Amino acid sequence: MRKLVLAAALILLAATVWGGYSIYSGFLPAQFEYAEVVLPERLPYARPPASMSASVLSTGQMYSQQAFSFQGGDFAAEQLSGMDVLLVQHPKGDFLIDTGFGREVDAHVGTTPFLMRTLSKYDLNKPAIDLLNEHDYSLEQLAGILLTHAHWDHVSGIPDFPQVPVWLPQKELDFIRSDDEHTTLIRSFDKVEFLIYAFDDGPYMGYPGSLDVYRDGSLVLVPIGGHTPGSVGVFVTLPSGKRLMLVGDIVWAKEAIEIPAQRPPIPRRMVDHDPAAVRDAIGHLHQIQKKFPDILMIPAHDRKVFETLTRFPEQSQ
């Protein structure tokens, strides 16, 4: 913890020398304007089967300061960033949403930018594949891995599932095949089967298109964009009526949706492909949350939100 605080202090000192107060002020609370979206009057149709369930696999965690997660965050508060995977089980086939840390995570961390390695440390719990194997889960049930986006910490486990297709939109595949440093890791994997889908099922919760994976409204994908060109939001509706929305890395902490707040300029420039689009995406999520507060918004790395969900092998319905 002391090393992380020292690293943050050194960055702020460097920011003061190089850019003065203007850079420091980027960590202070700041309001921003966002586009207004038209939302439906009621939640969309969903009829999940009674046997559908969802549960969490926690593969590890990284540690940083809250101040680097959203503007106005506390430098003295540690930010626990979970590397958590949601397993959706359905009679038509199961999906992992992202993969978390894989078996070769130590090597994978070496592909990340130096500053990111300096500002955070990580612990591996167990890879998703091992957590599943411990409970005799049959991999034949897995229809695919749904990526919220293709950054290293979301794809590290892909090689552990060589027979499972990776679902993603064409924009994200194009991003992977570019020379962007954030897709270095996934480009290094051999023989990954990519299954490309389109958002052909019409508008959904203010998004221009959607994909109803099971055709029953229980698992619906929408294009968010911004953080990466093909970033995806995932709506899950359980038999109990509970609704979730996994938002990937549009924000790193749920507070950023509630305030709303962007990442500070330094991490924003490090990780966001299109910061202006991320700002609008945060505004969109803020409006959904305000109108439909019963939807549980789940940033991919907000461990405190994942801890409210059922942990595998138990099944939340």
N, C-alpha and C positions, 0 to 999 in steps of 0.2 A: 504493500500500500504506500509506504514512504517513497519508494522508487517512482510510483506513478505520480504522486503529488510533486516530487522533485522535477520529473519530466515536464509536467504541466507548467510548473513555475518557470522552468528554463525557456519553454516556448513563449510564455507571456513576456519574459524579459527580452527575448529576441524580437518579439512583435513590437515591443516598446521602442527598441533601438532602431528597427527597420521601418516600422510604419506608424509608431506613436499611438495615440489614443484611438485613432480610427479603427485599428485592428482589435485593441482591447474591448472597445465598445461593441464589437460583434458578438461578444459573449453575454451582453446585457439583455434583459427582456426587450422585445421589440415586436410591435404589431405589424401586420402586413396585409395588403389587399389581395383578394382572391376573387375569381369569377364565381358568380352565383349560378347554381345548378337547379334544374327543375326536377324535383323528386316526386315519386308517386304519392297519392294520398294514403295508401295503405301498403303494407308489405306484400311483395310478390307471392304468387301461388307457390306452395311447396307441399308435397305429400310424400315424405320419406317413409320407406317400409319400416315396420316395427323392429326388424332385426338390425337396422343400420345403427352404427355406433362410431364414436371417435375417442381417441386416447393419445396421450403424449409420450414420446420417447425423448428423454433428455440425454443428449450425447456429450455435452460438455458446457463450458462457459468461458467467457472472457471478462476481463476486469478493466475498467477505465474510470473516468470521472463523469458525473452527471452533466457537468458543464459542457462536455463535448457532445452530448446527445441532443440538447435543444437549448436555444437561446434563453437565458435566465436560469439555467441549471446551476447547481451548487458545485464549486470546485472541491469542497471538503467532503462531498457525498460520493461514495463509490457507486458506480453504475455496473450492476451485474448483468451482463449480456448473455442470455441463455442461447445455446445452440440446440434448439428444440424442434422436434419433428412431430407433425400431427398425422396419425394413422387413421384414415377414414375407411371403415369396413362396411361393405354394402353387398347385397346378394348378387349384384351384377359385376362385382370385382372391386378390389381394394386399391387405395392410393396412398402413397406417402407424399405429403406436401413438404418439399425440400428434403435434404438428407442429413443436415448437420455435419458434425465431424465424422470422417471415415477412419478406417484402420491406419491409413498412411498420413494422418493429419500433421505429424511432426515435419514431414517433408513438404506437405502442402503449405504450411505457414511460411516456409521460405520463399514462396512465390509472391508474397504480399509486399506492398511498398514499405520502405525502411521506416518512415514516420509512423505508420500504423503499428509496426512491430514494437517501436519504441514506446508508444503511448498505451499499450495494452499487454496483458499477459493472459495465458489461456490454460485451462485444465481439461483433459479428456476424461469423461466419465466412462462410457462404453459406446462404441459405434452402434448405430441403429440395427445393423445386421446381427450383431451379437446379442442385443437386447431381444430381438425377435427369436433368434435361435434358442435362447435360454428357456423360452416358453413354448417351444415346439410349434411355432407359427409356420405354416406352409407357404413358402414363397410363390407357389403356384396360384395363390389367391391374389397376388399383386398384379393389377392391371397396368400399373405405371407409377412413375415418379412425376409429380406435378411440380415444376419449378416456379417459385414466385419470381425468380430472376437468376442469372447465371454467375454471380460472384462466388468466390472460392469457398466461403463458409457455408454456402447453400448447396454446393455440388461435391464437396469433399468425399461424401459417401457413395457417389455414383459407381466407382469401380467395384464396390462391394456387392453390387447387384447387376452382374454382367448380363443377365437374361431379361432384365426389366427395362422396357422402353421409357425414355424420358420425354414427357409431353411439354411442348412449348410452342409459342406462336412464331411465325416466320421472322418477325422483327428481332426476336431474341436470338434466333439461330443466325441471322445475319450479323448481329452484334458479336456472337461467339466467333464467327469466322473472320471478323475484323482483326486489326492488330492492337486493339485496346488492351492495355496491361491488366485490366480487371478480369479478362477472360483467358489469361495465360494458362491457368490451371485446367479448366475444362477442355481447352484445345489440346492439352497434353495427353488426354485419355484416349486409349485405343478402343475402337469398335463399339462406340456408343450408338445405340439405336435411337435416333430422334424421331418422334412422332409429332408432326406439325398439325396444328389445329387452327381454325379461324373462328372469329366471333360472329357467327351467322344467325344467332337466335334472337336478334333484335335488342332494343334498348333495355337496360336493367339498372334500377336505382341511380338514374342520372348518367350512366355510361352509355356510349353510343351503340355498343354491341355486347354480346355475351355468348357463352357456350354453356348450355345445360347438359352436363356430362351424362347424367343418368336418365334424363328426360322426365324427371319427377320433381325438379326444383330443389333437390336436396344438396346438390353440389354444382355451383354456378361460378364460372370464371369470367372476369371482366378485365379489359385493358386499362391499366393505370399509367404506365409509362413514366418517364422522368428520371427515376433513379437509374434505370437502364432503359433502352428503347422499347423493350418488350416486357417490362415489369407487369405482373398480373396480380389482381386481387381475387381472393377465393371466398365465396359465401358458402357457408355450411349450415343447413337446417336439420336438426336432430328430431327424432320421433316425439320427444317431449315438447317440441315447439321452440326449444332454445335455438337462437341464431348466433352464429359467429361470423366475423369477417377477418380473414388473415390478410394483412396489408403489406407483407414483405418488409422491405427496408425503406418504404416511403418515409417512415419515422422510426426511430430506435426506441422510443418510450411513449406509452399511451398518453402521458401528459401533453405531448406535442400535438395530439389530435384535439384534446380538450381545451387547450389554451386559446387558439392554436399557435404553434411556434415552429420555426424552421430550425435546422441545424445551424450552428455558428458558421461563419464564412469559411474558416479553415477546413473543418471536416466536410463541409458542403462541397467545396472545390475538389477535395480529395476523392469523394465517392459518387457524387451525383453527375450523371451524364448530362442532364438538362435541368439546372436548378430552378428555372422559372416554371417548368412543367411540374416539378416536385412541389413547389409552392402552391400551385393550383390544385394538385392532387391532395395536399394536406387540407386545403380549404374545402374540397369536396367531401373528404372524410369527416371533417368537423361538422358540416351541414347534415350529413347522414346521422351522425351521432346525436346531434341536437334534436332532430325530428324523430328519430327512432332510438331512444336511449337504451332499449332492451337488447339491441345488437351489441354483442361483446366484440369490441375492436381489439385485434391481436397483432401488434407489431412482432416481427419474426424474432426479435432478440429481447423482448421484455419478459424476463423470467417471472416477475411477480404476477403477470397476467396468466402465463401458462400454468403457474402453480394453482390457479383456481379451477383447472380442468382435471379430468380423470387421467391418471397415469396408467399406461400399459403395464400389465395385461388386463387390468380392469377396463370396462367399456361403459362410456357415458352415452346414454340414449335419451 
